């Protein structure tokens, strides 16, 4: 599937999953990584945190890279939420198994906020997916924790990778759990006259 591209794109993310999504739809884009620290404020809700980060990442890259006329910048942040608490990326290999134990047999939410930035300003959208983990024996969790896959993932798992066995069911967007709700982003890109079918 290929779109006619009318405006250039910037992807303000170092995420391989988001890059793969852009490549899957043959979008022409350049990558500019944000330098914004991903640290929640104690007073903000998980949704407010994700929205703030998506907007700040976009603003950071926009101001540092001086985009060309007509470029549209996409920035995003994906978080895992369990019982109202943000479950971030593991600090190291030792943090993976405790995180998986917390999610084991539980229902959590995955929230992605993505921002679109151009010369006219910024807008932000959110997508929420409910994910239920099966109840797995500790040996299975330990075996997965011993791989490198969980290390750069929110919640310490990859739904599109080996970690797919952890997930019993989802309600909402699968793409959102991977890291970017393309079923919402593509219509936005059409609306902003970045692409057309």
C-alpha positions in Angstrom: 0.0 0.0 0.0 1.5 3.3 -1.0 0.2 6.9 -0.7 1.0 9.9 -2.7 3.0 12.1 -0.4 2.3 15.9 -0.6 4.3 17.1 2.4 7.5 15.9 4.0 7.4 14.2 7.4 9.6 14.2 10.5 9.4 11.3 12.9 10.5 12.6 16.3 11.3 9.2 17.7 14.1 6.7 18.0 11.6 3.8 18.3 12.2 1.0 15.8 8.6 0.1 15.9 7.4 3.6 14.9 10.0 3.7 12.1 8.8 0.3 10.8 5.2 1.6 10.7 6.2 4.6 8.6 8.3 2.3 6.3 5.4 -0.2 6.0 3.2 2.5 4.5 6.1 3.8 2.3 6.1 7.2 3.9 9.0 9.5 3.1 10.4 10.8 6.4 13.5 11.7 8.3 14.1 10.8 12.0 15.0 13.4 14.5 15.2 12.1 18.1 13.9 14.1 21.0 16.1 14.9 24.0 13.3 15.4 26.4 13.6 13.3 29.7 10.7 11.0 30.2 10.1 11.8 33.9 6.5 12.1 35.2 5.5 14.9 37.5 4.0 13.6 40.7 0.9 15.7 40.4 0.0 14.8 36.8 -2.2 11.9 35.7 -0.8 9.2 33.3 -2.8 10.7 30.5 -1.5 14.2 31.2 2.0 12.9 31.4 1.8 11.1 28.0 0.2 14.2 26.4 2.8 16.5 27.9 5.6 14.3 26.6 4.3 14.0 23.1 3.9 17.8 22.9 7.3 18.5 24.5 9.1 16.0 22.2 7.5 17.7 19.2 8.4 21.2 20.4 12.0 20.1 21.3 12.7 18.6 17.8 10.9 21.5 16.0 13.0 24.1 17.7 16.3 22.2 17.4 16.0 21.1 13.8 14.4 24.2 12.2 12.1 22.2 9.8 11.7 23.1 6.2 8.6 24.9 5.1 5.6 22.5 4.9 7.1 19.7 7.0 4.9 18.0 9.5 6.4 16.5 12.6 5.0 13.4 14.4 6.0 12.9 18.1 4.6 10.3 20.5 4.8 8.7 23.9 3.4 5.3 24.9 2.9 4.3 28.5 1.6 1.3 30.4 -0.8 2.0 33.3 -1.6 -0.5 36.0 -4.1 0.5 38.7 -3.6 4.2 37.8 0.2 4.0 38.1 2.6 4.4 35.2 4.7 1.4 34.5 7.7 2.6 32.6 10.6 0.9 30.8 12.7 -1.3 33.0 15.8 0.4 34.4 17.9 -2.7 33.7 17.6 -6.5 33.3 17.0 -6.9 37.0 13.8 -4.8 36.8 12.1 -6.9 34.1 10.9 -9.9 36.1 9.4 -7.8 39.0 7.5 -5.8 36.4 6.2 -8.9 34.6 5.1 -10.3 38.0 3.1 -7.2 38.6 1.3 -7.5 35.3 0.9 -11.2 35.4 -2.8 -12.2 35.3 -3.8 -8.5 35.5 -5.6 -6.0 33.2 -3.6 -2.9 32.3 -4.0 -0.1 29.9 -1.6 1.1 27.2 -1.9 4.8 26.3 -0.3 6.5 23.3 -0.4 10.2 22.9 0.8 11.5 19.5 1.3 15.1 18.5 1.4 16.7 15.1 3.4 19.9 14.8 3.9 22.2 11.9 4.1 26.0 11.1 0.5 26.4 12.3 1.0 24.9 15.8 0.4 21.6 17.5 -2.4 19.2 18.1 -2.5 16.0 20.1 -4.5 12.8 20.1 -4.7 9.8 22.5 -5.5 6.2 22.0 -6.2 3.8 24.9 -6.1 0.0 24.7 -7.0 -2.5 27.5 -4.6 -5.5 27.7 -5.2 -8.6 29.8 -2.2 -10.8 30.6 -2.7 -14.5 31.1 -1.7 -16.0 34.4 1.7 -17.5 33.6 4.0 -19.7 35.8 7.1 -17.9 37.1 9.3 -20.1 35.0 7.8 -18.7 31.8 8.2 -15.1 33.0 11.8 -15.8 34.0 12.6 -17.3 30.6 11.2 -14.2 28.9 12.9 -11.9 31.3 16.2 -13.5 30.4 15.9 -12.3 26.8 16.9 -8.8 25.7 13.5 -8.1 24.2 11.9 -6.4 27.2 14.7 -4.0 28.0 13.5 -0.9 26.0 9.7 -1.6 26.2 7.2 0.1 28.5 5.9 -2.6 30.8 8.8 -4.9 29.9 7.1 -6.7 27.1 6.6 -6.6 23.3 3.2 -7.6 22.0 4.6 -8.0 18.5 7.5 -10.1 19.5 8.2 -13.1 21.7 6.3 -11.4 24.5 3.0 -11.9 22.6 2.5 -15.1 24.6 1.9 -13.0 27.7 -1.2 -11.4 26.3 -4.5 -13.2 26.7 -6.8 -10.5 25.1 -6.9 -6.9 24.2 -9.7 -4.4 23.8 -8.9 -1.5 21.5 -6.1 -0.8 19.1 -3.3 -3.4 18.6 -1.2 -0.8 16.8 -1.4 1.4 19.8 0.1 -1.3 22.0 3.0 -1.6 19.5 3.6 2.1 19.9 1.6 4.1 17.3 -2.2 3.9 16.4 -1.8 4.0 12.6 -5.5 3.5 12.1 -5.9 7.0 13.6 -2.7 8.6 12.4 -3.1 7.9 8.7 -6.5 9.7 8.5 -4.9 12.6 10.3 -2.1 12.7 7.8 -4.7 12.8 5.0 -6.6 15.5 6.8 -3.4 17.6 7.1 -2.7 17.0 3.4 0.5 15.2 4.0 -0.6 12.1 2.1 -3.5 11.1 -0.2 -4.6 7.6 -1.3 
